[in-house]
């Protein structure tokens, strides 16, 4: 195994612990992380437990309450937040919907978003505009020289009618890590709320959400935490009040006769009804597995070390252009192949076909899993702390054979 790994484990053990890492080089953690065998077993055992107890009864309801609380506490510990501030959701987009639809919009209100947001979030904002007359301003951060410069275009984009600023804590396309606390501080000084799309952060970055001051932070467990798809969360600052949009028995309190009496006082008010609770067990198990790999700082350092290694190797290949102009500070490395003019918005079809061909060949002939993105057209590979220097070197060697 490579030196300075957070935990002494052999490559063979790594692959046996994570079945998806066997016989391939996995580089799609930004899309979905592989589950460990203990996580898979925990999910299976939890489903079996539910059926053994009886899927609807006092015993299983007690089991569900304990597991929901345990997951909420485990997530809160990762974020250094209070469990009462965490709503359990299905995914990042679910959390963004809760925040975006829960604010009291008026015609003429404005939302400021970046030019690097995920289409799912952009589509929600477009619908807000259609329904409520909310207007959208876009600030450019895709081609900044440094990530820290993101504060300036946000400051320039604020207007008196701006109610909310939306940004990705880590850009899903370029891998840029933006200074969340500095951005939030500036927005709050000007009376603006901040929603962070945190699809790429939880499980990668060391996080303390109360210190950032962020109002809403939507995240998932199925990427860098390597948990099951279908479980995520939304952090809502205790200083903020949203109106629930989707409402069910989990979001309300009851009178003595069983009628709705009001909403839960905590972020539980943004949850709805029955969920696949064995997946909660799976995510909690994944978080426990995650913590065996050293501290949050250890894991993040490992990820950045590998990403910088790959970024530097890509700089040496003629015809390859990395989207992030400086050594990366995240696990996402995106790059383009060919002349820069071919990769411009003037000829996206040519670049898209080239990138897709390379990604397909890497997977089919070399067992290296990457993905392509459309905006900007590029190939993205993601390294986790489970990845190795050997993975990076084999990827670079395979890419050279294709160019």
DOVO-101366 format. One record per residue (C-alpha): residue in one letter; residue number from 1; x, y, z. Coordinates in steps of 0.001 Angstrom, whole numbers, plus 500000, padded with zeros to 6 digits. Example, Ala and Ser with C-alpha at 12.3 -4.5 7.8 and 13.67 -1.06 7.14 Angstrom:
DOVO-101366
['A'; 1; [512300; 495500; 507800]]
['S'; 2; [513670; 498940; 507140]]
END
This chain:
DOVO-101366
['X'; 1; [500000; 500000; 500000]]
['X'; 2; [501099; 503582; 499440]]
['X'; 3; [503016; 505451; 502111]]
['X'; 4; [501256; 507867; 504462]]
['X'; 5; [497897; 506157; 504075]]
['X'; 6; [495628; 507005; 507001]]
['X'; 7; [495264; 503366; 507963]]
['X'; 8; [497596; 500390; 507286]]
['X'; 9; [495586; 498305; 504830]]
['X'; 10; [496718; 496325; 501805]]
['X'; 11; [495358; 496865; 498327]]
['X'; 12; [493914; 493365; 498475]]
['X'; 13; [492083; 494188; 501692]]
['X'; 14; [490834; 497436; 500185]]
['X'; 15; [489337; 495615; 497227]]
['X'; 16; [487799; 492880; 499339]]
['X'; 17; [486247; 495482; 501637]]
['X'; 18; [484811; 497434; 498685]]
['X'; 19; [483653; 494986; 495973]]
['X'; 20; [483368; 497753; 493350]]
['X'; 21; [487100; 498459; 493636]]
['X'; 22; [488096; 494970; 492514]]
['X'; 23; [489353; 494501; 488941]]
['X'; 24; [488915; 498135; 487970]]
['X'; 25; [490087; 501655; 488672]]
['X'; 26; [487149; 503564; 490065]]
['X'; 27; [487119; 507293; 489388]]
['X'; 28; [483457; 508247; 489750]]
['X'; 29; [483182; 509135; 493438]]
['X'; 30; [481696; 512481; 492429]]
['X'; 31; [478770; 510594; 490915]]
['X'; 32; [478412; 507749; 493375]]
['X'; 33; [480789; 506154; 495832]]
['X'; 34; [481088; 502352; 496136]]
['X'; 35; [479565; 500753; 499209]]
['X'; 36; [481662; 498598; 501500]]
['X'; 37; [480716; 495008; 502178]]
['X'; 38; [479810; 495885; 505802]]
['X'; 39; [477476; 498581; 504473]]
['X'; 40; [475844; 496155; 502059]]
['X'; 41; [475482; 493582; 504822]]
['X'; 42; [473997; 496148; 507199]]
['X'; 43; [471308; 497066; 504666]]
['X'; 44; [470442; 493426; 504006]]
['X'; 45; [470349; 492618; 507707]]
['X'; 46; [468181; 495652; 508406]]
['X'; 47; [465602; 494608; 505828]]
['X'; 48; [465627; 491150; 507362]]
['X'; 49; [465161; 492658; 510830]]
['X'; 50; [462134; 494631; 509667]]
['X'; 51; [460511; 491521; 508232]]
['X'; 52; [461344; 489470; 511310]]
['X'; 53; [459783; 492034; 513635]]
['X'; 54; [456879; 492588; 511276]]
['X'; 55; [457005; 495599; 508931]]
['X'; 56; [454339; 497521; 510845]]
['X'; 57; [454058; 497179; 514601]]
['X'; 58; [455217; 498547; 517928]]
['X'; 59; [458510; 496659; 517907]]
['X'; 60; [459544; 497764; 514435]]
['X'; 61; [458395; 501330; 515094]]
['X'; 62; [460718; 501461; 518076]]
['X'; 63; [463524; 500090; 515923]]
['X'; 64; [462826; 502769; 513277]]
['X'; 65; [462866; 505571; 515843]]
['X'; 66; [466224; 504422; 517176]]
['X'; 67; [467773; 504121; 513695]]
['X'; 68; [466487; 507501; 512534]]
['X'; 69; [467917; 509151; 515639]]
['X'; 70; [471225; 507306; 515278]]
['X'; 71; [471650; 508447; 511669]]
['X'; 72; [470703; 512030; 512461]]
['X'; 73; [473313; 512060; 515228]]
['X'; 74; [475989; 510477; 513008]]
['X'; 75; [475445; 513059; 510264]]
['X'; 76; [475402; 515910; 512764]]
['X'; 77; [478742; 514740; 514136]]
['X'; 78; [480253; 514854; 510632]]
['X'; 79; [479025; 518429; 510190]]
['X'; 80; [479721; 519582; 513767]]
['X'; 81; [476085; 520624; 513914]]
['X'; 82; [473196; 519927; 516252]]
['X'; 83; [471029; 516926; 515275]]
['X'; 84; [467959; 519165; 515541]]
['X'; 85; [469266; 521178; 512555]]
['X'; 86; [469393; 518129; 510250]]
['X'; 87; [466475; 517063; 508059]]
['X'; 88; [466851; 513620; 506489]]
['X'; 89; [466180; 513667; 502750]]
['X'; 90; [466730; 511438; 499724]]
['X'; 91; [469422; 513459; 497971]]
['X'; 92; [470898; 516902; 497356]]
['X'; 93; [468179; 518052; 494966]]
['X'; 94; [465551; 517066; 497511]]
['X'; 95; [467228; 519316; 500056]]
['X'; 96; [467548; 522188; 497592]]
['X'; 97; [463840; 521895; 496785]]
['X'; 98; [462955; 522140; 500485]]
['X'; 99; [464975; 525325; 500889]]
['X'; 100; [463989; 526973; 497619]]
['X'; 101; [460260; 526308; 497861]]
['X'; 102; [460127; 527088; 501581]]
['X'; 103; [461048; 530766; 501292]]
['X'; 104; [458327; 533440; 500970]]
['X'; 105; [458892; 534615; 497412]]
['X'; 106; [457353; 537763; 495968]]
['X'; 107; [457267; 539010; 492408]]
['X'; 108; [460470; 540892; 491677]]
['X'; 109; [462572; 539024; 494207]]
['X'; 110; [465930; 537936; 492786]]
['X'; 111; [468110; 534851; 493147]]
['X'; 112; [471832; 535074; 492448]]
['X'; 113; [473368; 531842; 491155]]
['X'; 114; [476700; 530930; 489625]]
['X'; 115; [477454; 529788; 486092]]
['X'; 116; [478563; 526410; 487483]]
['X'; 117; [475412; 525123; 489187]]
['X'; 118; [473947; 521676; 488569]]
['X'; 119; [471055; 521559; 486055]]
['X'; 120; [468750; 520064; 488706]]
['X'; 121; [469078; 523163; 490879]]
['X'; 122; [468878; 525515; 487898]]
['X'; 123; [465603; 523883; 486864]]
['X'; 124; [464059; 524490; 490309]]
['X'; 125; [465001; 528154; 490123]]
['X'; 126; [463569; 528456; 486621]]
['X'; 127; [460249; 527097; 487894]]
['X'; 128; [460273; 529599; 490769]]
['X'; 129; [460558; 532292; 488156]]
['X'; 130; [457603; 530918; 486212]]
['X'; 131; [455367; 530611; 489262]]
['X'; 132; [456272; 533626; 491373]]
['X'; 133; [457978; 536063; 489043]]
['X'; 134; [461340; 535570; 490736]]
['X'; 135; [464202; 536896; 488612]]
['X'; 136; [467609; 535267; 488256]]
['X'; 137; [471051; 536838; 488089]]
['X'; 138; [474151; 534825; 487216]]
['X'; 139; [477634; 535497; 488539]]
['X'; 140; [480692; 534048; 486701]]
['X'; 141; [483014; 531766; 488672]]
['X'; 142; [483800; 529008; 486177]]
['X'; 143; [487022; 530594; 484948]]
['X'; 144; [488403; 532322; 488023]]
['X'; 145; [492173; 532358; 488460]]
['X'; 146; [491771; 531315; 492104]]
['X'; 147; [488830; 529943; 494082]]
['X'; 148; [489142; 532716; 496678]]
['X'; 149; [488199; 535272; 494024]]
['X'; 150; [484591; 533994; 494075]]
['X'; 151; [483609; 536585; 496685]]
['X'; 152; [484056; 539470; 494245]]
['X'; 153; [481614; 538396; 491492]]
['X'; 154; [479040; 537502; 494151]]
['X'; 155; [479409; 540924; 495735]]
['X'; 156; [479053; 542553; 492323]]
['X'; 157; [475934; 540525; 491534]]
['X'; 158; [473935; 541446; 494647]]
['X'; 159; [471008; 543828; 494246]]
['X'; 160; [468558; 545339; 496753]]
['X'; 161; [465987; 542704; 495684]]
['X'; 162; [468362; 539727; 495961]]
['X'; 163; [466859; 537380; 498555]]
['X'; 164; [469042; 534303; 498131]]
['X'; 165; [472492; 533400; 496832]]
['X'; 166; [472935; 529831; 495556]]
['X'; 167; [476358; 528287; 495114]]
['X'; 168; [478063; 524927; 495070]]
['X'; 169; [480561; 524606; 497912]]
['X'; 170; [482615; 522527; 495477]]
['X'; 171; [481886; 523057; 491784]]
['X'; 172; [480728; 519742; 490340]]
['X'; 173; [482318; 520485; 486948]]
['X'; 174; [485679; 522129; 487737]]
['X'; 175; [486320; 520839; 491265]]
['X'; 176; [486887; 524376; 492594]]
['X'; 177; [486436; 524757; 496366]]
['X'; 178; [484896; 528111; 497172]]
['X'; 179; [485436; 530024; 500443]]
['X'; 180; [482016; 529410; 501958]]
['X'; 181; [482487; 531309; 505201]]
['X'; 182; [483779; 534429; 503470]]
['X'; 183; [480920; 534309; 500965]]
['X'; 184; [478310; 533810; 503686]]
['X'; 185; [479782; 536606; 505787]]
['X'; 186; [479556; 539048; 502878]]
['X'; 187; [476013; 537979; 501987]]
['X'; 188; [474801; 538232; 505577]]
['X'; 189; [476296; 541696; 505963]]
['X'; 190; [474081; 542658; 503038]]
['X'; 191; [470991; 540878; 504360]]
['X'; 192; [471064; 537940; 501925]]
['X'; 193; [470521; 534237; 502619]]
['X'; 194; [472835; 531507; 501254]]
['X'; 195; [471974; 528022; 500006]]
['X'; 196; [474947; 525730; 499408]]
['X'; 197; [474713; 522747; 497091]]
['X'; 198; [477007; 520381; 498982]]
['X'; 199; [476847; 517390; 496661]]
['X'; 200; [480635; 517077; 496587]]
['X'; 201; [481678; 518063; 500107]]
['X'; 202; [480297; 515786; 502823]]
['X'; 203; [482786; 512960; 503158]]
['X'; 204; [485544; 514974; 501488]]
['X'; 205; [486027; 518278; 503284]]
['X'; 206; [486448; 518739; 507032]]
['X'; 207; [483250; 520616; 507888]]
['X'; 208; [481884; 522775; 510685]]
['X'; 209; [478648; 524242; 509377]]
['X'; 210; [477812; 526545; 512303]]
['X'; 211; [481211; 528205; 511860]]
['X'; 212; [480472; 528938; 508197]]
['X'; 213; [477168; 530612; 509075]]
['X'; 214; [475519; 529038; 506023]]
['X'; 215; [471709; 529134; 506065]]
['X'; 216; [470966; 525975; 504074]]
['X'; 217; [473358; 523137; 503212]]
['X'; 218; [472023; 520296; 501035]]
['X'; 219; [474080; 517105; 500853]]
['X'; 220; [473987; 513398; 500116]]
['X'; 221; [475402; 510211; 501582]]
['X'; 222; [475908; 508247; 498388]]
['X'; 223; [478994; 510022; 497034]]
['X'; 224; [482066; 510675; 499194]]
['X'; 225; [480610; 508913; 502245]]
['X'; 226; [480126; 505772; 500094]]
['X'; 227; [476641; 505164; 501451]]
['X'; 228; [473524; 503928; 499656]]
['X'; 229; [471700; 506030; 497082]]
['X'; 230; [468459; 507431; 498436]]
['X'; 231; [469614; 509035; 501700]]
['X'; 232; [470851; 512584; 502150]]
['X'; 233; [470191; 515573; 504319]]
['X'; 234; [469568; 519273; 504637]]
['X'; 235; [471133; 521442; 507316]]
['X'; 236; [468931; 524407; 508203]]
['X'; 237; [470472; 527072; 510397]]
['X'; 238; [468585; 527376; 513699]]
['X'; 239; [468248; 531114; 512958]]
['X'; 240; [466187; 530460; 509827]]
['X'; 241; [462539; 529505; 509429]]
['X'; 242; [461192; 527861; 506271]]
['X'; 243; [457629; 526918; 505474]]
['X'; 244; [457392; 523185; 504783]]
['X'; 245; [456340; 522461; 501207]]
['X'; 246; [455809; 518710; 501392]]
['X'; 247; [454048; 517723; 504599]]
['X'; 248; [453356; 514377; 506255]]
['X'; 249; [453169; 512592; 509564]]
['X'; 250; [456898; 512971; 510192]]
['X'; 251; [456726; 516755; 509881]]
['X'; 252; [453829; 517408; 512263]]
['X'; 253; [452814; 517100; 515897]]
['X'; 254; [449471; 515676; 516981]]
['X'; 255; [446641; 516474; 519347]]
['X'; 256; [445436; 513929; 521889]]
['X'; 257; [442867; 512761; 519339]]
['X'; 258; [445413; 512327; 516557]]
['X'; 259; [444701; 515477; 514551]]
['X'; 260; [447516; 517689; 513208]]
['X'; 261; [448530; 520179; 515894]]
['X'; 262; [451418; 521976; 514177]]
['X'; 263; [454909; 521361; 512874]]
['X'; 264; [457833; 519744; 514612]]
['X'; 265; [460072; 522325; 516257]]
['X'; 266; [463255; 520936; 514677]]
['X'; 267; [464339; 520287; 511091]]
['X'; 268; [462178; 517152; 511260]]
['X'; 269; [459364; 519448; 510063]]
['X'; 270; [460876; 519222; 506555]]
['X'; 271; [460638; 515427; 506457]]
['X'; 272; [457500; 513808; 505109]]
['X'; 273; [456561; 510194; 505683]]
['X'; 274; [457728; 506582; 505326]]
['X'; 275; [461262; 506041; 504046]]
['X'; 276; [463454; 503047; 503226]]
['X'; 277; [464802; 502905; 506778]]
['X'; 278; [467266; 500039; 506159]]
['X'; 279; [469130; 502507; 503939]]
['X'; 280; [469517; 504713; 507012]]
['X'; 281; [471313; 501814; 508676]]
['X'; 282; [473482; 501533; 505576]]
['X'; 283; [474519; 505174; 505642]]
['X'; 284; [475255; 505076; 509357]]
['X'; 285; [477437; 502011; 508782]]
['X'; 286; [479194; 503776; 505892]]
['X'; 287; [479914; 506758; 508144]]
['X'; 288; [481353; 504427; 510781]]
['X'; 289; [483551; 502842; 508098]]
['X'; 290; [484511; 506302; 506874]]
['X'; 291; [485788; 507270; 510318]]
['X'; 292; [488187; 504329; 510479]]
['X'; 293; [490323; 505980; 507786]]
['X'; 294; [491819; 508652; 510018]]
['X'; 295; [490615; 512136; 510877]]
['X'; 296; [488676; 514358; 508515]]
['X'; 297; [491884; 516285; 507926]]
['X'; 298; [493792; 513039; 507199]]
['X'; 299; [491239; 511954; 504634]]
['X'; 300; [491084; 515341; 502956]]
['X'; 301; [494880; 515580; 502779]]
['X'; 302; [494995; 512160; 501149]]
['X'; 303; [492422; 513152; 498536]]
['X'; 304; [494232; 516384; 497676]]
['X'; 305; [497611; 514633; 497466]]
['X'; 306; [496289; 512204; 494878]]
['X'; 307; [494429; 514882; 492930]]
['X'; 308; [497485; 517120; 492706]]
['X'; 309; [499536; 514153; 491509]]
['X'; 310; [497096; 513494; 488662]]
['X'; 311; [496720; 517202; 487829]]
['X'; 312; [500503; 517562; 487526]]
['X'; 313; [500724; 514480; 485325]]
['X'; 314; [497988; 515828; 483061]]
['X'; 315; [499934; 519066; 482604]]
['X'; 316; [502683; 517054; 480929]]
['X'; 317; [500419; 515561; 478228]]
['X'; 318; [500245; 517553; 475000]]
['X'; 319; [496709; 518478; 474011]]
['X'; 320; [495272; 518100; 477523]]
['X'; 321; [493921; 521147; 479342]]
['X'; 322; [492817; 520973; 483011]]
['X'; 323; [489825; 523150; 483838]]
['X'; 324; [491146; 524124; 487255]]
['X'; 325; [494079; 526467; 486648]]
['X'; 326; [495934; 525657; 489868]]
['X'; 327; [496640; 522409; 491755]]
['X'; 328; [493276; 521079; 492933]]
['X'; 329; [491992; 521281; 496487]]
['X'; 330; [489288; 518657; 495968]]
['X'; 331; [489011; 515140; 494619]]
['X'; 332; [487546; 516225; 491277]]
['X'; 333; [489872; 516676; 488290]]
['X'; 334; [488270; 517776; 485026]]
['X'; 335; [490124; 518155; 481770]]
['X'; 336; [489609; 518693; 478064]]
['X'; 337; [491374; 517027; 475157]]
['X'; 338; [492144; 518792; 471886]]
['X'; 339; [492537; 522376; 470803]]
['X'; 340; [490907; 524880; 473118]]
['X'; 341; [488946; 526254; 470178]]
['X'; 342; [487343; 522826; 469705]]
['X'; 343; [486248; 522839; 473343]]
['X'; 344; [484635; 526258; 473157]]
['X'; 345; [480900; 526800; 473093]]
['X'; 346; [481183; 527400; 469363]]
['X'; 347; [481764; 523711; 468616]]
['X'; 348; [480512; 521686; 471575]]
['X'; 349; [479523; 518694; 469460]]
['X'; 350; [483077; 517930; 468336]]
['X'; 351; [484509; 518107; 471837]]
['X'; 352; [481614; 516112; 473303]]
['X'; 353; [482124; 513233; 470903]]
['X'; 354; [485877; 513208; 471498]]
['X'; 355; [485501; 513190; 475263]]
['X'; 356; [482827; 510510; 475211]]
['X'; 357; [484975; 508289; 473001]]
['X'; 358; [487921; 508623; 475381]]
['X'; 359; [485786; 507906; 478462]]
['X'; 360; [484184; 504886; 476775]]
['X'; 361; [487567; 503504; 475728]]
['X'; 362; [489071; 504023; 479180]]
['X'; 363; [486289; 501963; 480693]]
['X'; 364; [485924; 499263; 478043]]
['X'; 365; [489603; 498618; 477321]]
['X'; 366; [491324; 499636; 480552]]
['X'; 367; [488698; 499199; 483264]]
['X'; 368; [489009; 502861; 484299]]
['X'; 369; [485710; 504512; 485180]]
['X'; 370; [485408; 508258; 484491]]
['X'; 371; [482553; 510398; 483228]]
['X'; 372; [481956; 513198; 480771]]
['X'; 373; [480257; 516521; 481500]]
['X'; 374; [478478; 518855; 479110]]
['X'; 375; [479073; 522302; 480628]]
['X'; 376; [481855; 522778; 479964]]
['X'; 377; [482461; 519730; 477816]]
['X'; 378; [485136; 517724; 479601]]
['X'; 379; [486164; 514431; 481171]]
['X'; 380; [486081; 514185; 484958]]
['X'; 381; [487915; 511721; 487175]]
['X'; 382; [487563; 511707; 490962]]
['X'; 383; [490000; 510388; 493533]]
['X'; 384; [488933; 509343; 497013]]
['X'; 385; [491106; 508522; 500012]]
['X'; 386; [490429; 504919; 498952]]
['X'; 387; [492248; 505595; 495680]]
['X'; 388; [495983; 505011; 495257]]
['X'; 389; [498982; 506403; 493427]]
['X'; 390; [498891; 503269; 491303]]
['X'; 391; [495349; 504134; 490226]]
['X'; 392; [496501; 507572; 489153]]
['X'; 393; [499537; 506288; 487273]]
['X'; 394; [497551; 503633; 485400]]
['X'; 395; [494973; 506224; 484417]]
['X'; 396; [497647; 508548; 483044]]
['X'; 397; [499351; 505696; 481163]]
['X'; 398; [496048; 504612; 479606]]
['X'; 399; [495153; 508180; 478622]]
['X'; 400; [498531; 508613; 476900]]
['X'; 401; [497841; 505580; 474715]]
['X'; 402; [494611; 507210; 473475]]
['X'; 403; [496122; 510567; 472467]]
END
